[in-house]
Amino acid sequence: MPNQRDVILERETNLKIQVFNQSDELFVPNGKEVHFFGDNFGEVLAFETIGYQHESEAFILSAIKWYADYLGFSKMKIYRNNPIL
């Protein structure tokens, strides 16, 4: 795993989501995990759960929106499918 990859951690449920910057690395989705994608000022980010435990998609999206706010990009567009494919 590259040193620069962020991981979103929701402490109460231990939900983990790794963040891939598709400008810097090839994203190959793990079929057992849940994926979303976001447009971060023109850079497409891939979000993939780590150890998916059937958390709701709404809960996962909430964590991704928190991350977007953390980056200072509260209007990040979030997609279900990879927009660069």
Phi and psi in radians as a Rosetta constraint file:
Dihedral C 1 N 2 CA 2 C 2 CIRCULARHARMONIC -1.065 0.35
Dihedral N 2 CA 2 C 2 N 3 CIRCULARHARMONIC 2.583 0.35
Dihedral C 2 N 3 CA 3 C 3 CIRCULARHARMONIC -1.094 0.35
Dihedral N 3 CA 3 C 3 N 4 CIRCULARHARMONIC -0.490 0.35
Dihedral C 3 N 4 CA 4 C 4 CIRCULARHARMONIC -1.508 0.35
Dihedral N 4 CA 4 C 4 N 5 CIRCULARHARMONIC -0.035 0.35
Dihedral C 4 N 5 CA 5 C 5 CIRCULARHARMONIC -1.282 0.35
Dihedral N 5 CA 5 C 5 N 6 CIRCULARHARMONIC 2.240 0.35
Dihedral C 5 N 6 CA 6 C 6 CIRCULARHARMONIC -1.461 0.35
Dihedral N 6 CA 6 C 6 N 7 CIRCULARHARMONIC 2.670 0.35
Dihedral C 6 N 7 CA 7 C 7 CIRCULARHARMONIC -2.253 0.35
Dihedral N 7 CA 7 C 7 N 8 CIRCULARHARMONIC 2.188 0.35
Dihedral C 7 N 8 CA 8 C 8 CIRCULARHARMONIC -1.531 0.35
Dihedral N 8 CA 8 C 8 N 9 CIRCULARHARMONIC 2.264 0.35
Dihedral C 8 N 9 CA 9 C 9 CIRCULARHARMONIC -2.181 0.35
Dihedral N 9 CA 9 C 9 N 10 CIRCULARHARMONIC 2.150 0.35
Dihedral C 9 N 10 CA 10 C 10 CIRCULARHARMONIC -1.737 0.35
Dihedral N 10 CA 10 C 10 N 11 CIRCULARHARMONIC 1.880 0.35
Dihedral C 10 N 11 CA 11 C 11 CIRCULARHARMONIC -1.123 0.35
Dihedral N 11 CA 11 C 11 N 12 CIRCULARHARMONIC -0.657 0.35
Dihedral C 11 N 12 CA 12 C 12 CIRCULARHARMONIC -1.153 0.35
Dihedral N 12 CA 12 C 12 N 13 CIRCULARHARMONIC -0.636 0.35
Dihedral C 12 N 13 CA 13 C 13 CIRCULARHARMONIC -1.894 0.35
Dihedral N 13 CA 13 C 13 N 14 CIRCULARHARMONIC -0.136 0.35
Dihedral C 13 N 14 CA 14 C 14 CIRCULARHARMONIC 1.180 0.35
Dihedral N 14 CA 14 C 14 N 15 CIRCULARHARMONIC 0.372 0.35
Dihedral C 14 N 15 CA 15 C 15 CIRCULARHARMONIC -1.108 0.35
Dihedral N 15 CA 15 C 15 N 16 CIRCULARHARMONIC 2.287 0.35
Dihedral C 15 N 16 CA 16 C 16 CIRCULARHARMONIC -2.176 0.35
Dihedral N 16 CA 16 C 16 N 17 CIRCULARHARMONIC 2.378 0.35
Dihedral C 16 N 17 CA 17 C 17 CIRCULARHARMONIC -2.336 0.35
Dihedral N 17 CA 17 C 17 N 18 CIRCULARHARMONIC 2.138 0.35
Dihedral C 17 N 18 CA 18 C 18 CIRCULARHARMONIC -1.605 0.35
Dihedral N 18 CA 18 C 18 N 19 CIRCULARHARMONIC 2.589 0.35
Dihedral C 18 N 19 CA 19 C 19 CIRCULARHARMONIC -1.993 0.35
Dihedral N 19 CA 19 C 19 N 20 CIRCULARHARMONIC 2.134 0.35
Dihedral C 19 N 20 CA 20 C 20 CIRCULARHARMONIC -1.882 0.35
Dihedral N 20 CA 20 C 20 N 21 CIRCULARHARMONIC 2.221 0.35
Dihedral C 20 N 21 CA 21 C 21 CIRCULARHARMONIC -1.570 0.35
Dihedral N 21 CA 21 C 21 N 22 CIRCULARHARMONIC 1.904 0.35
Dihedral C 21 N 22 CA 22 C 22 CIRCULARHARMONIC -1.223 0.35
Dihedral N 22 CA 22 C 22 N 23 CIRCULARHARMONIC -0.141 0.35
Dihedral C 22 N 23 CA 23 C 23 CIRCULARHARMONIC -1.335 0.35
Dihedral N 23 CA 23 C 23 N 24 CIRCULARHARMONIC -0.465 0.35
Dihedral C 23 N 24 CA 24 C 24 CIRCULARHARMONIC -1.793 0.35
Dihedral N 24 CA 24 C 24 N 25 CIRCULARHARMONIC -0.403 0.35
Dihedral C 24 N 25 CA 25 C 25 CIRCULARHARMONIC -2.635 0.35
Dihedral N 25 CA 25 C 25 N 26 CIRCULARHARMONIC 2.704 0.35
Dihedral C 25 N 26 CA 26 C 26 CIRCULARHARMONIC -1.338 0.35
Dihedral N 26 CA 26 C 26 N 27 CIRCULARHARMONIC 2.259 0.35
Dihedral C 26 N 27 CA 27 C 27 CIRCULARHARMONIC -1.769 0.35
Dihedral N 27 CA 27 C 27 N 28 CIRCULARHARMONIC 2.074 0.35
Dihedral C 27 N 28 CA 28 C 28 CIRCULARHARMONIC -2.030 0.35
Dihedral N 28 CA 28 C 28 N 29 CIRCULARHARMONIC 1.873 0.35
Dihedral C 28 N 29 CA 29 C 29 CIRCULARHARMONIC -1.140 0.35
Dihedral N 29 CA 29 C 29 N 30 CIRCULARHARMONIC 2.475 0.35
Dihedral C 29 N 30 CA 30 C 30 CIRCULARHARMONIC -1.526 0.35
Dihedral N 30 CA 30 C 30 N 31 CIRCULARHARMONIC 2.125 0.35
Dihedral C 30 N 31 CA 31 C 31 CIRCULARHARMONIC -1.109 0.35
Dihedral N 31 CA 31 C 31 N 32 CIRCULARHARMONIC -0.246 0.35
Dihedral C 31 N 32 CA 32 C 32 CIRCULARHARMONIC -1.609 0.35
Dihedral N 32 CA 32 C 32 N 33 CIRCULARHARMONIC -0.047 0.35
Dihedral C 32 N 33 CA 33 C 33 CIRCULARHARMONIC -1.960 0.35
Dihedral N 33 CA 33 C 33 N 34 CIRCULARHARMONIC 2.955 0.35
Dihedral C 33 N 34 CA 34 C 34 CIRCULARHARMONIC -1.755 0.35
Dihedral N 34 CA 34 C 34 N 35 CIRCULARHARMONIC 2.474 0.35
Dihedral C 34 N 35 CA 35 C 35 CIRCULARHARMONIC -2.242 0.35
Dihedral N 35 CA 35 C 35 N 36 CIRCULARHARMONIC 2.466 0.35
Dihedral C 35 N 36 CA 36 C 36 CIRCULARHARMONIC -2.406 0.35
Dihedral N 36 CA 36 C 36 N 37 CIRCULARHARMONIC 2.904 0.35
Dihedral C 36 N 37 CA 37 C 37 CIRCULARHARMONIC -2.382 0.35
Dihedral N 37 CA 37 C 37 N 38 CIRCULARHARMONIC 2.564 0.35
Dihedral C 37 N 38 CA 38 C 38 CIRCULARHARMONIC -2.379 0.35
Dihedral N 38 CA 38 C 38 N 39 CIRCULARHARMONIC 2.587 0.35
Dihedral C 38 N 39 CA 39 C 39 CIRCULARHARMONIC -1.701 0.35
Dihedral N 39 CA 39 C 39 N 40 CIRCULARHARMONIC 1.900 0.35
Dihedral C 39 N 40 CA 40 C 40 CIRCULARHARMONIC -1.851 0.35
Dihedral N 40 CA 40 C 40 N 41 CIRCULARHARMONIC 1.541 0.35
Dihedral C 40 N 41 CA 41 C 41 CIRCULARHARMONIC 0.928 0.35
Dihedral N 41 CA 41 C 41 N 42 CIRCULARHARMONIC 0.733 0.35
Dihedral C 41 N 42 CA 42 C 42 CIRCULARHARMONIC 1.642 0.35
Dihedral N 42 CA 42 C 42 N 43 CIRCULARHARMONIC -0.244 0.35
Dihedral C 42 N 43 CA 43 C 43 CIRCULARHARMONIC -1.658 0.35
Dihedral N 43 CA 43 C 43 N 44 CIRCULARHARMONIC 2.251 0.35
Dihedral C 43 N 44 CA 44 C 44 CIRCULARHARMONIC -1.572 0.35
Dihedral N 44 CA 44 C 44 N 45 CIRCULARHARMONIC 2.140 0.35
Dihedral C 44 N 45 CA 45 C 45 CIRCULARHARMONIC -1.770 0.35
Dihedral N 45 CA 45 C 45 N 46 CIRCULARHARMONIC 2.457 0.35
Dihedral C 45 N 46 CA 46 C 46 CIRCULARHARMONIC -1.871 0.35
Dihedral N 46 CA 46 C 46 N 47 CIRCULARHARMONIC 2.354 0.35
Dihedral C 46 N 47 CA 47 C 47 CIRCULARHARMONIC -1.996 0.35
Dihedral N 47 CA 47 C 47 N 48 CIRCULARHARMONIC 2.180 0.35
Dihedral C 47 N 48 CA 48 C 48 CIRCULARHARMONIC -2.307 0.35
Dihedral N 48 CA 48 C 48 N 49 CIRCULARHARMONIC 2.244 0.35
Dihedral C 48 N 49 CA 49 C 49 CIRCULARHARMONIC -1.121 0.35
Dihedral N 49 CA 49 C 49 N 50 CIRCULARHARMONIC 2.750 0.35
Dihedral C 49 N 50 CA 50 C 50 CIRCULARHARMONIC -2.076 0.35
Dihedral N 50 CA 50 C 50 N 51 CIRCULARHARMONIC 2.023 0.35
Dihedral C 50 N 51 CA 51 C 51 CIRCULARHARMONIC 1.208 0.35
Dihedral N 51 CA 51 C 51 N 52 CIRCULARHARMONIC 0.839 0.35
Dihedral C 51 N 52 CA 52 C 52 CIRCULARHARMONIC -0.874 0.35
Dihedral N 52 CA 52 C 52 N 53 CIRCULARHARMONIC 2.214 0.35
Dihedral C 52 N 53 CA 53 C 53 CIRCULARHARMONIC -2.110 0.35
Dihedral N 53 CA 53 C 53 N 54 CIRCULARHARMONIC 0.628 0.35
Dihedral C 53 N 54 CA 54 C 54 CIRCULARHARMONIC 1.149 0.35
Dihedral N 54 CA 54 C 54 N 55 CIRCULARHARMONIC 0.555 0.35
Dihedral C 54 N 55 CA 55 C 55 CIRCULARHARMONIC -1.141 0.35
Dihedral N 55 CA 55 C 55 N 56 CIRCULARHARMONIC 2.619 0.35
Dihedral C 55 N 56 CA 56 C 56 CIRCULARHARMONIC -1.198 0.35
Dihedral N 56 CA 56 C 56 N 57 CIRCULARHARMONIC 2.626 0.35
Dihedral C 56 N 57 CA 57 C 57 CIRCULARHARMONIC -1.083 0.35
Dihedral N 57 CA 57 C 57 N 58 CIRCULARHARMONIC -0.608 0.35
Dihedral C 57 N 58 CA 58 C 58 CIRCULARHARMONIC -1.076 0.35
Dihedral N 58 CA 58 C 58 N 59 CIRCULARHARMONIC -0.686 0.35
Dihedral C 58 N 59 CA 59 C 59 CIRCULARHARMONIC -1.161 0.35
Dihedral N 59 CA 59 C 59 N 60 CIRCULARHARMONIC -0.744 0.35
Dihedral C 59 N 60 CA 60 C 60 CIRCULARHARMONIC -1.116 0.35
Dihedral N 60 CA 60 C 60 N 61 CIRCULARHARMONIC -0.768 0.35
Dihedral C 60 N 61 CA 61 C 61 CIRCULARHARMONIC -1.076 0.35
Dihedral N 61 CA 61 C 61 N 62 CIRCULARHARMONIC -0.640 0.35
Dihedral C 61 N 62 CA 62 C 62 CIRCULARHARMONIC -1.065 0.35
Dihedral N 62 CA 62 C 62 N 63 CIRCULARHARMONIC -0.735 0.35
Dihedral C 62 N 63 CA 63 C 63 CIRCULARHARMONIC -1.152 0.35
Dihedral N 63 CA 63 C 63 N 64 CIRCULARHARMONIC -0.681 0.35
Dihedral C 63 N 64 CA 64 C 64 CIRCULARHARMONIC -1.169 0.35
Dihedral N 64 CA 64 C 64 N 65 CIRCULARHARMONIC -0.691 0.35
Dihedral C 64 N 65 CA 65 C 65 CIRCULARHARMONIC -1.149 0.35
Dihedral N 65 CA 65 C 65 N 66 CIRCULARHARMONIC -0.649 0.35
Dihedral C 65 N 66 CA 66 C 66 CIRCULARHARMONIC -1.032 0.35
Dihedral N 66 CA 66 C 66 N 67 CIRCULARHARMONIC -0.774 0.35
Dihedral C 66 N 67 CA 67 C 67 CIRCULARHARMONIC -1.085 0.35
Dihedral N 67 CA 67 C 67 N 68 CIRCULARHARMONIC -0.744 0.35
Dihedral C 67 N 68 CA 68 C 68 CIRCULARHARMONIC -1.064 0.35
Dihedral N 68 CA 68 C 68 N 69 CIRCULARHARMONIC -0.739 0.35
Dihedral C 68 N 69 CA 69 C 69 CIRCULARHARMONIC -1.079 0.35
Dihedral N 69 CA 69 C 69 N 70 CIRCULARHARMONIC -0.724 0.35
Dihedral C 69 N 70 CA 70 C 70 CIRCULARHARMONIC -1.030 0.35
Dihedral N 70 CA 70 C 70 N 71 CIRCULARHARMONIC -0.676 0.35
Dihedral C 70 N 71 CA 71 C 71 CIRCULARHARMONIC -1.303 0.35
Dihedral N 71 CA 71 C 71 N 72 CIRCULARHARMONIC -0.200 0.35
Dihedral C 71 N 72 CA 72 C 72 CIRCULARHARMONIC 1.492 0.35
Dihedral N 72 CA 72 C 72 N 73 CIRCULARHARMONIC 0.374 0.35
Dihedral C 72 N 73 CA 73 C 73 CIRCULARHARMONIC -2.246 0.35
Dihedral N 73 CA 73 C 73 N 74 CIRCULARHARMONIC 1.194 0.35
Dihedral C 73 N 74 CA 74 C 74 CIRCULARHARMONIC -1.156 0.35
Dihedral N 74 CA 74 C 74 N 75 CIRCULARHARMONIC -0.260 0.35
Dihedral C 74 N 75 CA 75 C 75 CIRCULARHARMONIC -1.755 0.35
Dihedral N 75 CA 75 C 75 N 76 CIRCULARHARMONIC 0.386 0.35
Dihedral C 75 N 76 CA 76 C 76 CIRCULARHARMONIC -0.981 0.35
Dihedral N 76 CA 76 C 76 N 77 CIRCULARHARMONIC 2.299 0.35
Dihedral C 76 N 77 CA 77 C 77 CIRCULARHARMONIC -1.407 0.35
Dihedral N 77 CA 77 C 77 N 78 CIRCULARHARMONIC 2.252 0.35
Dihedral C 77 N 78 CA 78 C 78 CIRCULARHARMONIC -1.986 0.35
Dihedral N 78 CA 78 C 78 N 79 CIRCULARHARMONIC 2.300 0.35
Dihedral C 78 N 79 CA 79 C 79 CIRCULARHARMONIC -2.098 0.35
Dihedral N 79 CA 79 C 79 N 80 CIRCULARHARMONIC 2.663 0.35
Dihedral C 79 N 80 CA 80 C 80 CIRCULARHARMONIC -1.426 0.35
Dihedral N 80 CA 80 C 80 N 81 CIRCULARHARMONIC -0.597 0.35
Dihedral C 80 N 81 CA 81 C 81 CIRCULARHARMONIC -1.946 0.35
Dihedral N 81 CA 81 C 81 N 82 CIRCULARHARMONIC 2.651 0.35
Dihedral C 81 N 82 CA 82 C 82 CIRCULARHARMONIC -1.150 0.35
Dihedral N 82 CA 82 C 82 N 83 CIRCULARHARMONIC 2.033 0.35
Dihedral C 82 N 83 CA 83 C 83 CIRCULARHARMONIC -1.271 0.35
Dihedral N 83 CA 83 C 83 N 84 CIRCULARHARMONIC -0.179 0.35
Dihedral C 83 N 84 CA 84 C 84 CIRCULARHARMONIC -1.726 0.35
Dihedral N 84 CA 84 C 84 N 85 CIRCULARHARMONIC 0.106 0.35
